[in-house]
Amino acid sequence: MTDATAAFELAQVNLARLKFPLDSPELKDFVDALDPVNADADAAQGFVWRLQSDGGDATDIEVFGDAWLIINMSVWRDTDALTAYMYQGQHREMLARRREWFERVAEAMVALWWVPAGHRPTVAEAEARLLHLRTNGPTPYAFTLRTSFPPQGAEPVSFDVPEGLGCSV
């Protein structure tokens, strides 16, 4: 890891639109897996931080003013650490079942960006990064694992948010 890389950490946000209420029988397997999957993340190599409320997860934190959206936001050492966690163990099993629990959504629901080491992003920051990605595609300000950028102090591109960039199904 270079000194420039060590000065930055990778923030990620992932939204999902629920098909059913969190307390429904259809989401029981998902809800039951939250604590073990979050514990795996907390112990993963390269994990730094994750958004959580007093309940230990982020399912009750509102995003985009939509009660049917749930948010997962975390900070990692780099893209390699995030990718290694995402595609192994219980998280991989949950990914394989995501269509059972979540709606397919046309808009980007995942965004990554570099933050100064020690910075903990807010929900408002995550919303801004997602809107930026939806409007401009991947840029150093907000990108995806498929199209990523090296750590740097990226500034947002100035834009007006077009109508309909919410999270319609």
Secondary structure, DSSP 8 states (H G I E B T S, - for coil): --HHHHTEEEEEEEEEEBSS-TTSGGGHHHHHHHHHHHHHHHHSTTEEEE---TTSSSTTS-BTTBTTEEEEEEEES-HHHHHHHHTSHHHHHHHHTHHHHB---SS--EEEEEEETT----HHHHHHHHHHHHHH-SBTTBB-SSS---S-----------TT-S---
